[in-house]
Every structure is written in C-alpha cells, then in structure tokens.
Amino acid sequence: MTDLSIHELSLGFAHDKQMLTVFLAKHHLNYEDDIEAAFGVFDADENLTGCGCCAGNLLKCFAVDESLRGQNALGSLVSRLVENRFAAGHYDLFVITRPKNKVLFTSCGFYPLAETESVLMLENKKNGLDNFYKKFLAGTEDSDNIGCIVMNCNPFTKGHLALITYAARACDLLHIFVVEENRSQFPFADRLRLVREGTDHLANVIVHPSGPYMISNATFPTYFLKEGEDAAKIQSELDITLFASRIAPLLHIKKRFAGEEPFDPVTRNYNEAMIRILPRYGISFIKIDRITTEDPDGKPEVISASRVRKLLAEHGVTDEVLSLVPECTAKYLKEKFSAESTH
C-alpha cells in the first residue's frame, strides 16, 4: 500500500467521529454507537480512504474506496483490528457481513460459520465452534431424544422452571443454554448459577453458558442493512441457522423448546422463524404455554421475568415478587436487595 498509512481514529474527538460517520455514509453504511475502536487508511494527503471498526468480539463497519481495491487494504485493517481486540482480551472474533464478501474475509483468515440469503457469519478460529460445544457432550448422545432451550433468565422465575420441567419430561437429555451477554439487569454469572441451582433436582438437565455463537439483537450489526430491511428478522434467521446447522448436530439435539410469547413481538417473531427453519434440519420445535398466577385484581397474568423486574423496580422484594420465583431466586433477591439498601 504505497503512500498509504493506517492509524487508529480517536472517537472521543468530534472531528474523527464525524469523519468516520461521513465516510461510512458515503459507502451507504451507518455508524453504530457501540463502536469501541476504529482504524482508518489514509492517503498521502491524509484523506480517509478506508476504515474498519470493532465492538466487543465483533469486527464491523468496513468500507474501502474503489481506488484501494487490489491493495489488500482490508487485510491490513483486519490485522490492526485483530491486534486491538487481542490487547483488549477478546480472542474469539467474528464478522457478520453480506454473503458476497465471503472471499474477502476468508482471504483475511476468517472461516465461515453460517450463511443465510441476507448475511454471512465468520470467525477467526477454524474449529472454534466445535471446540466450544464439544465440552458439553454428556456421553448419552446415542439417544434420538435430546432437546434444548435457550434462555436469558433475567431473573430465573417459576415460569422458566415450569418450561424446563416440561421439556425435561419430554427428553432423555435436555441442554439449557443461558444467554451469556452481560446486557441484562442481572449479571450472567448470577443467572447461570440460579438456573443450575433451580434445576439441580432434574437429573437429565445440563445447564451451560450460551457462548459467543448465539447471536442477540443487542450485538447484531445493522450498519450494512438497507432501509426497509428487518434487522430482527435477519438476525433471528442467522442465529437459528447457525444453531440448526452447526450446534445441534454436534450435541445431537433433535428438539428445541420455547415458551409461548403473548407480549413481546420480537420474541414471537423469533419463535415463528424457528417454526420455519428448524424442520429443514430435522429438528422439532415445541412451543409451550406459559404458566400464570393471579394479579392483585384476581385476573390471570403470565409469570415472566419482565413482570418480576417491573415489580422489583416499583416496590422492591415483596411477597408478590417472591411468589413468582423459585426458592433459589427468592433467596438471591432478598440478599441482593438487602445489600443494595444498606449502601
């Protein structure tokens, strides 16, 4: 790359952030607010001619001017971003992009994980996914009756426990994946521990962290989507395709369970996507009715984590809250809110 240089942009300075935003817009891409670091390719006159960004373990917001094509600008940007992410403690790195960019990123040392009509996901480790999920093999994978549930459990409620109990009765072995992202009110380590404690009496249930291969709305990049494209639909199709094509076969999963979703349209649409996609891979989708309790007016109300969070925010730990959660969560909430009230 003769007469070109690469250096990090200072996103804390309005000038650099504006320059990056304008450059991305020129390439019909959007700046995303969660960007943690960005690198630019500059010509001899210090004009920005290429860029690449990152957030957490995701590399994104790549754009390169036509004048740089054939000069391996993308490879140089990826190298700097990988170095930056390693220094920040992120070693499992991912790219989510359009399928047409597959060759560009495979030539930079990334390996395809899953592809849909709209998007492609790649990672920087050839066997990263296999190595992560093989740890969860239980030695009983000769059964054709293995199921799974993916849950956030923010926090773990009697509704979650009822869903797990139902699914456990329908399977020889049930894998529970607790969503690992720490973007929830309750920390991941606490959520994982509560689900393990709350299901300890179910001998055929194994509880795992979800790992970085289960994609959420919170981390899915939308910078390359066109106006009118449904980000939640595209994200759910990629997430379900990755699960069905790569994760389920490793663990011999043939059933996936989820609770009925009467309120949240995003979750309801995700369930509908599972109904469409999972059978293509020989996986059954089983939707389970949510359990209810009476509200203060005597009307039936679904037990949900959002209801628990709302009550906690309004009134703290009350008898109503404690009636909605298993004993392990009740003990945890009393300790947590008691500790917070003393500070």
C-alpha positions as CSV (number, residue, x, y, z in Angstrom):
1,M,0.0,0.0,0.0
2,T,2.3,2.7,-1.3
3,D,1.9,6.2,0.2
4,L,-0.9,4.8,2.4
5,S,-0.9,4.7,6.2
6,I,-3.1,3.1,8.8
7,H,-3.7,4.6,12.2
8,E,-6.4,4.5,14.9
9,L,-9.2,7.1,14.9
10,S,-9.8,8.9,18.2
11,L,-13.6,8.5,18.5
12,G,-13.6,10.7,21.6
13,F,-12.8,13.7,19.3
14,A,-15.7,15.0,17.4
15,H,-13.6,15.6,14.2
16,D,-12.6,11.9,13.9
17,K,-16.0,10.6,14.7
18,Q,-17.6,12.9,12.2
19,M,-15.0,11.9,9.6
20,L,-15.8,8.2,10.1
21,T,-19.6,8.8,10.1
22,V,-19.4,10.7,6.8
23,F,-17.1,8.2,5.2
24,L,-19.4,5.3,6.1
25,A,-22.4,7.2,4.8
26,K,-20.6,7.8,1.5
27,H,-20.4,4.0,1.3
28,H,-24.2,3.7,2.2
29,L,-23.3,2.3,5.7
30,N,-24.3,3.5,9.2
31,Y,-22.1,4.5,12.1
32,E,-23.0,2.3,15.2
33,D,-22.9,3.8,18.7
34,D,-21.3,0.8,20.3
35,I,-18.1,1.0,18.3
36,E,-15.1,0.8,20.7
37,A,-12.2,1.3,18.3
38,A,-11.8,2.3,14.6
39,F,-8.9,2.3,12.2
40,G,-8.6,4.3,9.0
41,V,-6.5,4.0,5.9
42,F,-5.2,7.4,4.8
43,D,-3.5,8.6,1.6
44,A,-0.5,10.9,1.3
45,D,-2.8,13.9,1.7
46,E,-4.3,12.4,4.9
47,N,-7.7,11.7,3.2
48,L,-9.6,8.8,4.7
49,T,-9.8,6.1,2.1
50,G,-10.8,3.0,4.1
51,C,-12.0,2.1,7.6
52,G,-12.8,-0.8,9.9
53,C,-14.2,-0.9,13.4
54,C,-14.9,-3.2,16.3
55,A,-17.2,-3.7,19.3
56,G,-16.6,-6.4,21.8
57,N,-15.6,-9.6,19.8
58,L,-17.2,-8.3,16.6
59,L,-15.3,-6.6,13.7
60,K,-17.6,-4.4,11.6
61,C,-18.2,-1.2,9.7
62,F,-15.7,-1.9,6.9
63,A,-15.5,0.4,3.9
64,V,-12.8,0.8,1.3
65,D,-12.7,3.3,-1.6
66,E,-12.6,1.9,-5.1
67,S,-9.0,3.4,-5.5
68,L,-7.7,0.9,-2.9
69,R,-9.1,-2.2,-4.5
70,G,-6.3,-4.8,-5.0
71,Q,-4.0,-3.2,-2.4
72,N,-5.0,-5.5,0.4
73,A,-6.4,-2.6,2.5
74,L,-9.0,-4.8,4.0
75,G,-6.3,-7.3,5.1
76,S,-4.3,-4.5,6.8
77,L,-7.4,-3.2,8.5
78,V,-8.3,-6.6,9.8
79,S,-4.8,-7.2,11.1
80,R,-4.9,-4.0,13.1
81,L,-8.3,-4.7,14.5
82,V,-7.4,-8.2,15.5
83,E,-4.3,-6.9,17.3
84,N,-6.5,-4.3,19.1
85,R,-9.1,-6.9,20.1
86,F,-6.4,-9.3,21.4
87,A,-5.0,-6.5,23.5
88,A,-8.5,-5.9,24.9
89,G,-8.8,-9.6,25.9
90,H,-11.1,-10.7,23.0
91,Y,-9.7,-13.8,21.3
92,D,-12.8,-15.3,19.6
93,L,-13.5,-12.8,16.9
94,F,-16.4,-12.6,14.4
95,V,-17.5,-10.8,11.3
96,I,-21.1,-10.6,10.2
97,T,-21.4,-9.3,6.6
98,R,-23.1,-9.8,3.2
99,P,-22.5,-13.2,1.6
100,K,-20.9,-11.5,-1.4
101,N,-17.9,-10.6,0.9
102,K,-17.1,-14.2,1.7
103,V,-13.9,-14.4,-0.3
104,L,-12.7,-11.1,1.0
105,F,-12.8,-12.2,4.6
106,T,-11.8,-15.8,4.1
107,S,-8.6,-14.4,2.5
108,C,-8.0,-12.5,5.7
109,G,-8.0,-15.7,7.8
110,F,-11.7,-15.9,8.8
111,Y,-13.8,-19.1,8.5
112,P,-17.5,-19.2,7.5
113,L,-19.9,-20.3,10.3
114,A,-23.3,-19.9,8.8
115,E,-24.9,-18.2,5.9
116,T,-28.5,-17.1,5.0
117,E,-29.8,-15.3,2.0
118,S,-29.1,-12.0,3.6
119,V,-26.0,-12.4,5.8
120,L,-22.8,-14.4,6.4
121,M,-21.1,-15.0,9.8
122,L,-17.4,-15.9,10.0
123,E,-14.9,-16.4,12.9
124,N,-11.2,-16.3,13.3
125,K,-10.7,-19.8,14.6
126,K,-11.1,-22.8,12.2
127,N,-12.6,-25.1,14.8
128,G,-13.8,-22.5,17.4
129,L,-17.4,-23.6,17.5
130,D,-16.7,-27.3,17.5
131,N,-14.2,-26.9,20.3
132,F,-16.6,-24.8,22.4
133,Y,-19.6,-27.1,22.2
134,K,-17.8,-30.4,22.4
135,K,-17.1,-29.6,26.0
136,F,-20.9,-30.1,26.6
137,L,-21.1,-33.7,25.3
138,A,-22.7,-35.7,28.1
139,G,-21.9,-39.3,26.9
140,T,-25.5,-40.0,26.2
141,E,-25.7,-38.7,22.7
142,D,-26.7,-42.1,21.2
143,S,-30.3,-41.1,22.1
144,D,-32.6,-39.6,19.4
145,N,-34.5,-37.7,22.1
146,I,-32.2,-34.9,23.1
147,G,-33.6,-31.4,23.4
148,C,-32.5,-27.8,24.3
149,I,-33.8,-24.5,25.5
150,V,-32.0,-21.1,25.1
151,M,-32.9,-18.7,27.9
152,N,-32.0,-15.4,29.3
153,C,-33.5,-15.9,32.8
154,N,-33.3,-12.2,33.8
155,P,-34.1,-13.3,36.6
156,F,-34.9,-17.1,36.8
157,T,-38.7,-17.4,37.5
158,K,-41.2,-20.2,38.1
159,G,-42.2,-19.7,34.5
160,H,-38.7,-20.7,33.4
161,L,-38.7,-23.7,35.8
162,A,-42.1,-24.9,34.5
163,L,-40.8,-24.7,30.9
164,I,-37.6,-26.7,31.8
165,T,-39.6,-29.3,33.8
166,Y,-42.0,-29.9,30.9
167,A,-39.2,-30.2,28.4
168,A,-37.1,-32.5,30.7
169,R,-40.0,-34.9,30.9
170,A,-40.2,-35.0,27.1
171,C,-36.4,-35.7,26.6
172,D,-33.8,-38.2,27.6
173,L,-31.3,-35.3,27.9
174,L,-32.1,-31.6,28.0
175,H,-29.4,-28.9,27.4
176,I,-30.2,-25.4,28.8
177,F,-28.1,-22.5,27.3
178,V,-28.2,-19.4,29.4
179,V,-27.5,-16.3,27.3
180,E,-24.0,-15.2,28.2
181,E,-24.1,-11.5,27.3
182,N,-23.9,-9.1,30.2
183,R,-26.5,-6.7,28.9
184,S,-29.2,-7.8,31.3
185,Q,-30.2,-6.4,34.7
186,F,-28.9,-9.5,36.5
187,P,-25.2,-10.5,35.7
188,F,-24.6,-13.6,33.7
189,A,-22.7,-15.4,36.5
190,D,-25.7,-14.9,38.8
191,R,-28.2,-16.0,36.2
192,L,-26.2,-19.2,35.3
193,R,-25.8,-20.1,39.0
194,L,-29.6,-19.7,39.7
195,V,-30.6,-21.8,36.8
196,R,-28.2,-24.5,37.9
197,E,-29.4,-24.4,41.5
198,G,-33.1,-24.3,40.4
199,T,-32.8,-27.3,38.2
200,D,-30.4,-29.4,40.3
201,H,-33.2,-31.9,41.1
202,L,-33.7,-32.7,37.4
203,A,-31.2,-35.4,36.7
204,N,-31.4,-35.2,32.9
205,V,-30.9,-31.4,32.6
206,I,-27.4,-29.9,32.0
207,V,-27.0,-26.1,32.1
208,H,-24.4,-24.3,30.0
209,P,-23.3,-20.8,29.1
210,S,-24.5,-20.0,25.6
211,G,-21.1,-18.9,24.4
212,P,-20.4,-16.4,21.6
213,Y,-22.2,-18.4,18.9
214,M,-25.8,-17.5,19.9
215,I,-26.4,-14.0,18.5
216,S,-28.7,-11.5,20.1
217,N,-30.4,-8.4,18.9
218,A,-28.2,-6.3,21.1
219,T,-24.9,-7.3,19.3
220,F,-26.2,-7.9,15.8
221,P,-24.6,-5.3,13.5
222,T,-27.1,-3.4,11.3
223,Y,-24.7,-0.9,9.7
224,F,-24.9,-2.6,6.2
225,L,-28.7,-3.1,6.2
226,K,-30.7,-1.1,3.7
227,E,-33.8,1.0,4.6
228,G,-36.8,-1.3,5.0
229,E,-34.8,-4.4,5.8
230,D,-36.0,-6.1,9.1
231,A,-32.9,-6.3,11.3
232,A,-34.6,-8.6,13.9
233,K,-35.8,-11.0,11.2
234,I,-32.3,-11.2,9.6
235,Q,-30.7,-11.7,13.0
236,S,-33.1,-14.4,14.0
237,E,-32.7,-16.3,10.7
238,L,-28.9,-16.2,11.1
239,D,-29.0,-17.3,14.8
240,I,-31.4,-20.1,14.1
241,T,-29.5,-21.3,11.0
242,L,-26.2,-21.3,13.0
243,F,-27.8,-23.3,15.8
244,A,-29.5,-25.8,13.5
245,S,-26.7,-26.4,11.1
246,R,-23.7,-26.4,13.4
247,I,-24.5,-26.5,17.1
248,A,-27.5,-29.0,17.1
249,P,-25.6,-31.7,15.1
250,L,-22.6,-31.6,17.4
251,L,-24.8,-32.2,20.5
252,H,-27.3,-34.5,18.7
253,I,-30.2,-32.1,19.5
254,K,-33.5,-33.0,17.9
255,K,-35.9,-30.8,19.8
256,R,-36.0,-27.2,20.7
257,F,-38.4,-25.8,23.2
258,A,-39.7,-22.2,23.8
259,G,-42.4,-20.6,25.8
260,E,-45.4,-19.1,24.1
261,E,-44.9,-15.3,23.7
262,P,-48.1,-13.3,24.1
263,F,-46.5,-9.9,24.6
264,D,-43.1,-9.3,23.0
265,P,-43.3,-9.1,19.2
266,V,-39.6,-9.7,18.7
267,T,-39.6,-13.0,20.7
268,R,-42.8,-14.0,19.0
269,N,-41.3,-13.4,15.5
270,Y,-38.2,-15.4,16.6
271,N,-40.4,-18.3,17.6
272,E,-42.1,-18.1,14.2
273,A,-38.7,-18.2,12.5
274,M,-37.8,-21.4,14.4
275,I,-41.1,-23.0,13.2
276,R,-39.9,-22.2,9.6
277,I,-36.2,-23.1,9.8
278,L,-35.7,-25.9,12.3
279,P,-37.6,-28.6,10.5
280,R,-35.3,-28.1,7.4
281,Y,-32.5,-29.5,9.7
282,G,-34.6,-32.4,11.2
283,I,-35.2,-30.5,14.5
284,S,-38.7,-30.3,16.0
285,F,-39.9,-27.0,17.6
286,I,-42.1,-27.4,20.6
287,K,-43.9,-24.3,21.9
288,I,-45.2,-24.5,25.5
289,D,-48.0,-22.5,27.1
290,R,-46.7,-20.0,29.8
291,I,-48.0,-20.5,33.3
292,T,-50.0,-17.8,35.1
293,T,-50.8,-16.6,38.5
294,E,-53.5,-14.2,39.7
295,D,-52.7,-10.5,39.7
296,P,-53.8,-8.3,42.6
297,D,-57.2,-7.9,40.9
298,G,-57.7,-11.7,40.7
299,K,-57.0,-11.8,37.0
300,P,-54.7,-14.4,35.5
301,E,-51.3,-13.0,34.5
302,V,-48.3,-14.7,32.8
303,I,-45.3,-15.3,35.0
304,S,-42.5,-13.5,33.2
305,A,-39.1,-12.1,34.1
306,S,-40.2,-8.7,32.8
307,R,-43.1,-8.7,35.3
308,V,-40.6,-9.6,38.1
309,R,-38.3,-6.7,37.1
310,K,-41.2,-4.3,36.9
311,L,-42.3,-5.2,40.4
312,L,-38.8,-5.0,41.8
313,A,-38.3,-1.5,40.3
314,E,-41.6,-0.3,41.7
315,H,-41.8,-1.9,45.1
316,G,-38.6,-3.9,45.8
317,V,-38.8,-7.5,47.1
318,T,-42.4,-8.1,48.0
319,D,-44.5,-11.2,48.7
320,E,-45.9,-10.9,45.1
321,V,-42.3,-11.0,43.7
322,L,-41.4,-14.0,45.9
323,S,-44.5,-15.8,44.7
324,L,-43.2,-15.6,41.1
325,V,-39.7,-17.1,41.6
326,P,-38.2,-20.4,42.8
327,E,-36.7,-20.6,46.2
328,C,-33.1,-20.1,44.9
329,T,-34.1,-16.8,43.2
330,A,-36.1,-15.6,46.2
331,K,-33.0,-16.1,48.5
332,Y,-30.8,-14.3,45.9
333,L,-33.2,-11.3,45.6
334,K,-33.5,-10.9,49.3
335,E,-29.7,-10.9,49.7
336,K,-29.1,-8.6,46.7
337,F,-31.7,-6.0,47.5
338,S,-30.9,-6.1,51.2
339,A,-27.2,-5.4,50.4
340,E,-28.1,-2.6,48.0
341,S,-30.4,-0.9,50.6
342,T,-27.5,-0.8,53.1
343,H,-25.2,1.2,50.7
